Amino acid sequence: MVDIVARPSELHGCWKTWNEDPVDVILRTDMDSGALHTRRRFTGRSRVVQASVVIGAELYNAFMDWFNVDQQQGAAATYVVNPQGVEEVFQWTAPPKISWPDPKAFQATVIMYQGAWF
């Protein structure tokens, strides 16, 4: 089981962009007879999401601490808000990519995974 940590209260709201792909959970095996044997590895919902958000510069340290400290650099899962305004549990797969389109704001892009165990 993966630990789940809270999202800092000052980081509320939804992601600006949200692109998701389901994870292929089917194992396919070519049998000697020529038939294709398939089975599901697991039955829960799995998906990968790439999301981004623009946040005020004053929240940069809170955002980075959320990943580096709270999420233990991706080892722990966390609550995020999806585009429908619903909190879901995701595990970030890599450090956030940060860009500064303006000195007063930064953009964070993350790749998150939601596995069958959440």
Chimera marker file (.cmm) of the C-alpha trace (Angstrom):
<marker_set name="trace">
<marker id="1" x="0.000" y="0.000" z="0.000" r="1" g="1" b="0" radius="0.5"/>
<marker id="2" x="1.239" y="3.473" z="-0.872" r="1" g="1" b="0" radius="0.5"/>
<marker id="3" x="1.111" y="6.275" z="1.720" r="1" g="1" b="0" radius="0.5"/>
<marker id="4" x="-1.295" y="9.102" z="0.869" r="1" g="1" b="0" radius="0.5"/>
<marker id="5" x="-0.455" y="12.640" z="1.973" r="1" g="1" b="0" radius="0.5"/>
<marker id="6" x="-2.614" y="15.748" z="2.103" r="1" g="1" b="0" radius="0.5"/>
<marker id="7" x="-2.332" y="18.612" z="-0.367" r="1" g="1" b="0" radius="0.5"/>
<marker id="8" x="-1.223" y="21.869" z="1.322" r="1" g="1" b="0" radius="0.5"/>
<marker id="9" x="-4.247" y="24.088" z="2.005" r="1" g="1" b="0" radius="0.5"/>
<marker id="10" x="-2.728" y="27.092" z="0.215" r="1" g="1" b="0" radius="0.5"/>
<marker id="11" x="-2.508" y="25.033" z="-3.005" r="1" g="1" b="0" radius="0.5"/>
<marker id="12" x="-6.170" y="24.683" z="-3.838" r="1" g="1" b="0" radius="0.5"/>
<marker id="13" x="-8.022" y="24.607" z="-7.092" r="1" g="1" b="0" radius="0.5"/>
<marker id="14" x="-7.784" y="22.746" z="-10.328" r="1" g="1" b="0" radius="0.5"/>
<marker id="15" x="-5.084" y="22.138" z="-12.897" r="1" g="1" b="0" radius="0.5"/>
<marker id="16" x="-5.096" y="24.469" z="-15.921" r="1" g="1" b="0" radius="0.5"/>
<marker id="17" x="-4.455" y="21.613" z="-18.357" r="1" g="1" b="0" radius="0.5"/>
<marker id="18" x="-5.316" y="17.936" z="-17.885" r="1" g="1" b="0" radius="0.5"/>
<marker id="19" x="-4.521" y="15.232" z="-20.435" r="1" g="1" b="0" radius="0.5"/>
<marker id="20" x="-5.078" y="11.637" z="-19.454" r="1" g="1" b="0" radius="0.5"/>
<marker id="21" x="-4.449" y="8.253" z="-20.984" r="1" g="1" b="0" radius="0.5"/>
<marker id="22" x="-5.680" y="4.914" z="-19.722" r="1" g="1" b="0" radius="0.5"/>
<marker id="23" x="-3.018" y="2.315" z="-18.979" r="1" g="1" b="0" radius="0.5"/>
<marker id="24" x="-3.160" y="-0.837" z="-21.076" r="1" g="1" b="0" radius="0.5"/>
<marker id="25" x="-3.740" y="-3.606" z="-18.527" r="1" g="1" b="0" radius="0.5"/>
<marker id="26" x="-4.095" y="-6.492" z="-20.985" r="1" g="1" b="0" radius="0.5"/>
<marker id="27" x="-1.420" y="-9.182" z="-21.309" r="1" g="1" b="0" radius="0.5"/>
<marker id="28" x="-1.384" y="-10.661" z="-24.797" r="1" g="1" b="0" radius="0.5"/>
<marker id="29" x="0.316" y="-13.974" z="-25.563" r="1" g="1" b="0" radius="0.5"/>
<marker id="30" x="0.588" y="-15.658" z="-28.958" r="1" g="1" b="0" radius="0.5"/>
<marker id="31" x="-0.158" y="-19.333" z="-28.411" r="1" g="1" b="0" radius="0.5"/>
<marker id="32" x="1.512" y="-22.133" z="-30.412" r="1" g="1" b="0" radius="0.5"/>
<marker id="33" x="-1.877" y="-22.858" z="-31.981" r="1" g="1" b="0" radius="0.5"/>
<marker id="34" x="-1.890" y="-19.370" z="-33.478" r="1" g="1" b="0" radius="0.5"/>
<marker id="35" x="-4.614" y="-18.121" z="-31.147" r="1" g="1" b="0" radius="0.5"/>
<marker id="36" x="-4.106" y="-14.980" z="-29.095" r="1" g="1" b="0" radius="0.5"/>
<marker id="37" x="-4.562" y="-15.477" z="-25.348" r="1" g="1" b="0" radius="0.5"/>
<marker id="38" x="-5.435" y="-12.364" z="-23.340" r="1" g="1" b="0" radius="0.5"/>
<marker id="39" x="-5.940" y="-11.634" z="-19.669" r="1" g="1" b="0" radius="0.5"/>
<marker id="40" x="-6.182" y="-8.563" z="-17.513" r="1" g="1" b="0" radius="0.5"/>
<marker id="41" x="-3.271" y="-7.883" z="-15.157" r="1" g="1" b="0" radius="0.5"/>
<marker id="42" x="-5.641" y="-6.158" z="-12.731" r="1" g="1" b="0" radius="0.5"/>
<marker id="43" x="-9.194" y="-4.921" z="-12.789" r="1" g="1" b="0" radius="0.5"/>
<marker id="44" x="-8.965" y="-1.507" z="-11.126" r="1" g="1" b="0" radius="0.5"/>
<marker id="45" x="-8.836" y="1.820" z="-12.902" r="1" g="1" b="0" radius="0.5"/>
<marker id="46" x="-5.365" y="2.908" z="-14.010" r="1" g="1" b="0" radius="0.5"/>
<marker id="47" x="-4.438" y="6.057" z="-15.873" r="1" g="1" b="0" radius="0.5"/>
<marker id="48" x="-1.610" y="8.464" z="-16.499" r="1" g="1" b="0" radius="0.5"/>
<marker id="49" x="-2.274" y="12.206" z="-16.413" r="1" g="1" b="0" radius="0.5"/>
<marker id="50" x="-0.129" y="15.074" z="-17.595" r="1" g="1" b="0" radius="0.5"/>
<marker id="51" x="-1.348" y="18.267" z="-15.947" r="1" g="1" b="0" radius="0.5"/>
<marker id="52" x="-0.098" y="21.813" z="-15.583" r="1" g="1" b="0" radius="0.5"/>
<marker id="53" x="-1.009" y="24.845" z="-13.532" r="1" g="1" b="0" radius="0.5"/>
<marker id="54" x="0.134" y="28.458" z="-13.239" r="1" g="1" b="0" radius="0.5"/>
<marker id="55" x="0.695" y="29.561" z="-9.638" r="1" g="1" b="0" radius="0.5"/>
<marker id="56" x="1.816" y="32.805" z="-8.038" r="1" g="1" b="0" radius="0.5"/>
<marker id="57" x="5.554" y="33.042" z="-7.358" r="1" g="1" b="0" radius="0.5"/>
<marker id="58" x="4.944" y="33.361" z="-3.592" r="1" g="1" b="0" radius="0.5"/>
<marker id="59" x="3.730" y="29.727" z="-3.555" r="1" g="1" b="0" radius="0.5"/>
<marker id="60" x="6.786" y="28.264" z="-5.294" r="1" g="1" b="0" radius="0.5"/>
<marker id="61" x="8.355" y="26.905" z="-2.086" r="1" g="1" b="0" radius="0.5"/>
<marker id="62" x="5.038" y="25.458" z="-0.888" r="1" g="1" b="0" radius="0.5"/>
<marker id="63" x="4.564" y="23.689" z="-4.220" r="1" g="1" b="0" radius="0.5"/>
<marker id="64" x="8.089" y="22.282" z="-4.303" r="1" g="1" b="0" radius="0.5"/>
<marker id="65" x="7.863" y="21.212" z="-0.640" r="1" g="1" b="0" radius="0.5"/>
<marker id="66" x="4.619" y="19.408" z="-1.507" r="1" g="1" b="0" radius="0.5"/>
<marker id="67" x="6.572" y="17.228" z="-3.933" r="1" g="1" b="0" radius="0.5"/>
<marker id="68" x="9.969" y="16.987" z="-2.223" r="1" g="1" b="0" radius="0.5"/>
<marker id="69" x="8.879" y="16.703" z="1.430" r="1" g="1" b="0" radius="0.5"/>
<marker id="70" x="5.219" y="15.668" z="1.621" r="1" g="1" b="0" radius="0.5"/>
<marker id="71" x="5.238" y="13.298" z="-1.360" r="1" g="1" b="0" radius="0.5"/>
<marker id="72" x="8.790" y="12.170" z="-0.599" r="1" g="1" b="0" radius="0.5"/>
<marker id="73" x="9.757" y="12.980" z="-4.206" r="1" g="1" b="0" radius="0.5"/>
<marker id="74" x="7.012" y="10.784" z="-5.610" r="1" g="1" b="0" radius="0.5"/>
<marker id="75" x="7.234" y="7.858" z="-3.178" r="1" g="1" b="0" radius="0.5"/>
<marker id="76" x="3.928" y="8.847" z="-1.534" r="1" g="1" b="0" radius="0.5"/>
<marker id="77" x="0.648" y="9.556" z="-3.282" r="1" g="1" b="0" radius="0.5"/>
<marker id="78" x="-1.276" y="12.784" z="-2.792" r="1" g="1" b="0" radius="0.5"/>
<marker id="79" x="-4.682" y="14.334" z="-3.286" r="1" g="1" b="0" radius="0.5"/>
<marker id="80" x="-5.183" y="16.491" z="-6.376" r="1" g="1" b="0" radius="0.5"/>
<marker id="81" x="-8.282" y="18.189" z="-7.779" r="1" g="1" b="0" radius="0.5"/>
<marker id="82" x="-9.380" y="17.013" z="-11.235" r="1" g="1" b="0" radius="0.5"/>
<marker id="83" x="-11.074" y="19.275" z="-13.838" r="1" g="1" b="0" radius="0.5"/>
<marker id="84" x="-14.505" y="18.318" z="-12.466" r="1" g="1" b="0" radius="0.5"/>
<marker id="85" x="-13.523" y="19.689" z="-9.053" r="1" g="1" b="0" radius="0.5"/>
<marker id="86" x="-13.266" y="16.252" z="-7.441" r="1" g="1" b="0" radius="0.5"/>
<marker id="87" x="-10.336" y="15.256" z="-5.232" r="1" g="1" b="0" radius="0.5"/>
<marker id="88" x="-8.540" y="12.132" z="-6.407" r="1" g="1" b="0" radius="0.5"/>
<marker id="89" x="-5.407" y="10.295" z="-5.305" r="1" g="1" b="0" radius="0.5"/>
<marker id="90" x="-2.417" y="10.245" z="-7.661" r="1" g="1" b="0" radius="0.5"/>
<marker id="91" x="1.257" y="9.445" z="-7.413" r="1" g="1" b="0" radius="0.5"/>
<marker id="92" x="3.610" y="11.773" z="-9.281" r="1" g="1" b="0" radius="0.5"/>
<marker id="93" x="6.010" y="9.817" z="-11.487" r="1" g="1" b="0" radius="0.5"/>
<marker id="94" x="8.783" y="12.431" z="-11.732" r="1" g="1" b="0" radius="0.5"/>
<marker id="95" x="9.701" y="15.852" z="-10.377" r="1" g="1" b="0" radius="0.5"/>
<marker id="96" x="7.534" y="18.704" z="-11.675" r="1" g="1" b="0" radius="0.5"/>
<marker id="97" x="8.828" y="20.649" z="-14.656" r="1" g="1" b="0" radius="0.5"/>
<marker id="98" x="8.922" y="24.330" z="-13.736" r="1" g="1" b="0" radius="0.5"/>
<marker id="99" x="8.911" y="27.300" z="-16.099" r="1" g="1" b="0" radius="0.5"/>
<marker id="100" x="8.571" y="30.997" z="-15.323" r="1" g="1" b="0" radius="0.5"/>
<marker id="101" x="6.381" y="32.716" z="-17.948" r="1" g="1" b="0" radius="0.5"/>
<marker id="102" x="6.332" y="35.794" z="-15.727" r="1" g="1" b="0" radius="0.5"/>
<marker id="103" x="8.421" y="36.862" z="-12.687" r="1" g="1" b="0" radius="0.5"/>
<marker id="104" x="5.238" y="36.853" z="-10.601" r="1" g="1" b="0" radius="0.5"/>
<marker id="105" x="4.098" y="33.343" z="-11.567" r="1" g="1" b="0" radius="0.5"/>
<marker id="106" x="5.475" y="29.931" z="-12.459" r="1" g="1" b="0" radius="0.5"/>
<marker id="107" x="4.014" y="27.053" z="-14.413" r="1" g="1" b="0" radius="0.5"/>
<marker id="108" x="4.342" y="23.520" z="-13.066" r="1" g="1" b="0" radius="0.5"/>
<marker id="109" x="3.807" y="20.504" z="-15.297" r="1" g="1" b="0" radius="0.5"/>
<marker id="110" x="3.541" y="17.073" z="-13.694" r="1" g="1" b="0" radius="0.5"/>
<marker id="111" x="2.971" y="13.504" z="-14.786" r="1" g="1" b="0" radius="0.5"/>
<marker id="112" x="0.817" y="11.553" z="-12.364" r="1" g="1" b="0" radius="0.5"/>
<marker id="113" x="-0.227" y="7.921" z="-12.148" r="1" g="1" b="0" radius="0.5"/>
<marker id="114" x="-3.418" y="6.581" z="-10.641" r="1" g="1" b="0" radius="0.5"/>
<marker id="115" x="-3.146" y="2.872" z="-10.042" r="1" g="1" b="0" radius="0.5"/>
<marker id="116" x="-5.595" y="0.191" z="-9.103" r="1" g="1" b="0" radius="0.5"/>
<marker id="117" x="-4.471" y="0.277" z="-5.452" r="1" g="1" b="0" radius="0.5"/>
<marker id="118" x="-5.828" y="3.789" z="-4.691" r="1" g="1" b="0" radius="0.5"/>
<link id1="1" id2="2" r="1" g="1" b="0" radius="0.2"/>
<link id1="2" id2="3" r="1" g="1" b="0" radius="0.2"/>
<link id1="3" id2="4" r="1" g="1" b="0" radius="0.2"/>
<link id1="4" id2="5" r="1" g="1" b="0" radius="0.2"/>
<link id1="5" id2="6" r="1" g="1" b="0" radius="0.2"/>
<link id1="6" id2="7" r="1" g="1" b="0" radius="0.2"/>
<link id1="7" id2="8" r="1" g="1" b="0" radius="0.2"/>
<link id1="8" id2="9" r="1" g="1" b="0" radius="0.2"/>
<link id1="9" id2="10" r="1" g="1" b="0" radius="0.2"/>
<link id1="10" id2="11" r="1" g="1" b="0" radius="0.2"/>
<link id1="11" id2="12" r="1" g="1" b="0" radius="0.2"/>
<link id1="12" id2="13" r="1" g="1" b="0" radius="0.2"/>
<link id1="13" id2="14" r="1" g="1" b="0" radius="0.2"/>
<link id1="14" id2="15" r="1" g="1" b="0" radius="0.2"/>
<link id1="15" id2="16" r="1" g="1" b="0" radius="0.2"/>
<link id1="16" id2="17" r="1" g="1" b="0" radius="0.2"/>
<link id1="17" id2="18" r="1" g="1" b="0" radius="0.2"/>
<link id1="18" id2="19" r="1" g="1" b="0" radius="0.2"/>
<link id1="19" id2="20" r="1" g="1" b="0" radius="0.2"/>
<link id1="20" id2="21" r="1" g="1" b="0" radius="0.2"/>
<link id1="21" id2="22" r="1" g="1" b="0" radius="0.2"/>
<link id1="22" id2="23" r="1" g="1" b="0" radius="0.2"/>
<link id1="23" id2="24" r="1" g="1" b="0" radius="0.2"/>
<link id1="24" id2="25" r="1" g="1" b="0" radius="0.2"/>
<link id1="25" id2="26" r="1" g="1" b="0" radius="0.2"/>
<link id1="26" id2="27" r="1" g="1" b="0" radius="0.2"/>
<link id1="27" id2="28" r="1" g="1" b="0" radius="0.2"/>
<link id1="28" id2="29" r="1" g="1" b="0" radius="0.2"/>
<link id1="29" id2="30" r="1" g="1" b="0" radius="0.2"/>
<link id1="30" id2="31" r="1" g="1" b="0" radius="0.2"/>
<link id1="31" id2="32" r="1" g="1" b="0" radius="0.2"/>
<link id1="32" id2="33" r="1" g="1" b="0" radius="0.2"/>
<link id1="33" id2="34" r="1" g="1" b="0" radius="0.2"/>
<link id1="34" id2="35" r="1" g="1" b="0" radius="0.2"/>
<link id1="35" id2="36" r="1" g="1" b="0" radius="0.2"/>
<link id1="36" id2="37" r="1" g="1" b="0" radius="0.2"/>
<link id1="37" id2="38" r="1" g="1" b="0" radius="0.2"/>
<link id1="38" id2="39" r="1" g="1" b="0" radius="0.2"/>
<link id1="39" id2="40" r="1" g="1" b="0" radius="0.2"/>
<link id1="40" id2="41" r="1" g="1" b="0" radius="0.2"/>
<link id1="41" id2="42" r="1" g="1" b="0" radius="0.2"/>
<link id1="42" id2="43" r="1" g="1" b="0" radius="0.2"/>
<link id1="43" id2="44" r="1" g="1" b="0" radius="0.2"/>
<link id1="44" id2="45" r="1" g="1" b="0" radius="0.2"/>
<link id1="45" id2="46" r="1" g="1" b="0" radius="0.2"/>
<link id1="46" id2="47" r="1" g="1" b="0" radius="0.2"/>
<link id1="47" id2="48" r="1" g="1" b="0" radius="0.2"/>
<link id1="48" id2="49" r="1" g="1" b="0" radius="0.2"/>
<link id1="49" id2="50" r="1" g="1" b="0" radius="0.2"/>
<link id1="50" id2="51" r="1" g="1" b="0" radius="0.2"/>
<link id1="51" id2="52" r="1" g="1" b="0" radius="0.2"/>
<link id1="52" id2="53" r="1" g="1" b="0" radius="0.2"/>
<link id1="53" id2="54" r="1" g="1" b="0" radius="0.2"/>
<link id1="54" id2="55" r="1" g="1" b="0" radius="0.2"/>
<link id1="55" id2="56" r="1" g="1" b="0" radius="0.2"/>
<link id1="56" id2="57" r="1" g="1" b="0" radius="0.2"/>
<link id1="57" id2="58" r="1" g="1" b="0" radius="0.2"/>
<link id1="58" id2="59" r="1" g="1" b="0" radius="0.2"/>
<link id1="59" id2="60" r="1" g="1" b="0" radius="0.2"/>
<link id1="60" id2="61" r="1" g="1" b="0" radius="0.2"/>
<link id1="61" id2="62" r="1" g="1" b="0" radius="0.2"/>
<link id1="62" id2="63" r="1" g="1" b="0" radius="0.2"/>
<link id1="63" id2="64" r="1" g="1" b="0" radius="0.2"/>
<link id1="64" id2="65" r="1" g="1" b="0" radius="0.2"/>
<link id1="65" id2="66" r="1" g="1" b="0" radius="0.2"/>
<link id1="66" id2="67" r="1" g="1" b="0" radius="0.2"/>
<link id1="67" id2="68" r="1" g="1" b="0" radius="0.2"/>
<link id1="68" id2="69" r="1" g="1" b="0" radius="0.2"/>
<link id1="69" id2="70" r="1" g="1" b="0" radius="0.2"/>
<link id1="70" id2="71" r="1" g="1" b="0" radius="0.2"/>
<link id1="71" id2="72" r="1" g="1" b="0" radius="0.2"/>
<link id1="72" id2="73" r="1" g="1" b="0" radius="0.2"/>
<link id1="73" id2="74" r="1" g="1" b="0" radius="0.2"/>
<link id1="74" id2="75" r="1" g="1" b="0" radius="0.2"/>
<link id1="75" id2="76" r="1" g="1" b="0" radius="0.2"/>
<link id1="76" id2="77" r="1" g="1" b="0" radius="0.2"/>
<link id1="77" id2="78" r="1" g="1" b="0" radius="0.2"/>
<link id1="78" id2="79" r="1" g="1" b="0" radius="0.2"/>
<link id1="79" id2="80" r="1" g="1" b="0" radius="0.2"/>
<link id1="80" id2="81" r="1" g="1" b="0" radius="0.2"/>
<link id1="81" id2="82" r="1" g="1" b="0" radius="0.2"/>
<link id1="82" id2="83" r="1" g="1" b="0" radius="0.2"/>
<link id1="83" id2="84" r="1" g="1" b="0" radius="0.2"/>
<link id1="84" id2="85" r="1" g="1" b="0" radius="0.2"/>
<link id1="85" id2="86" r="1" g="1" b="0" radius="0.2"/>
<link id1="86" id2="87" r="1" g="1" b="0" radius="0.2"/>
<link id1="87" id2="88" r="1" g="1" b="0" radius="0.2"/>
<link id1="88" id2="89" r="1" g="1" b="0" radius="0.2"/>
<link id1="89" id2="90" r="1" g="1" b="0" radius="0.2"/>
<link id1="90" id2="91" r="1" g="1" b="0" radius="0.2"/>
<link id1="91" id2="92" r="1" g="1" b="0" radius="0.2"/>
<link id1="92" id2="93" r="1" g="1" b="0" radius="0.2"/>
<link id1="93" id2="94" r="1" g="1" b="0" radius="0.2"/>
<link id1="94" id2="95" r="1" g="1" b="0" radius="0.2"/>
<link id1="95" id2="96" r="1" g="1" b="0" radius="0.2"/>
<link id1="96" id2="97" r="1" g="1" b="0" radius="0.2"/>
<link id1="97" id2="98" r="1" g="1" b="0" radius="0.2"/>
<link id1="98" id2="99" r="1" g="1" b="0" radius="0.2"/>
<link id1="99" id2="100" r="1" g="1" b="0" radius="0.2"/>
<link id1="100" id2="101" r="1" g="1" b="0" radius="0.2"/>
<link id1="101" id2="102" r="1" g="1" b="0" radius="0.2"/>
<link id1="102" id2="103" r="1" g="1" b="0" radius="0.2"/>
<link id1="103" id2="104" r="1" g="1" b="0" radius="0.2"/>
<link id1="104" id2="105" r="1" g="1" b="0" radius="0.2"/>
<link id1="105" id2="106" r="1" g="1" b="0" radius="0.2"/>
<link id1="106" id2="107" r="1" g="1" b="0" radius="0.2"/>
<link id1="107" id2="108" r="1" g="1" b="0" radius="0.2"/>
<link id1="108" id2="109" r="1" g="1" b="0" radius="0.2"/>
<link id1="109" id2="110" r="1" g="1" b="0" radius="0.2"/>
<link id1="110" id2="111" r="1" g="1" b="0" radius="0.2"/>
<link id1="111" id2="112" r="1" g="1" b="0" radius="0.2"/>
<link id1="112" id2="113" r="1" g="1" b="0" radius="0.2"/>
<link id1="113" id2="114" r="1" g="1" b="0" radius="0.2"/>
<link id1="114" id2="115" r="1" g="1" b="0" radius="0.2"/>
<link id1="115" id2="116" r="1" g="1" b="0" radius="0.2"/>
<link id1="116" id2="117" r="1" g="1" b="0" radius="0.2"/>
<link id1="117" id2="118" r="1" g="1" b="0" radius="0.2"/>
</marker_set>
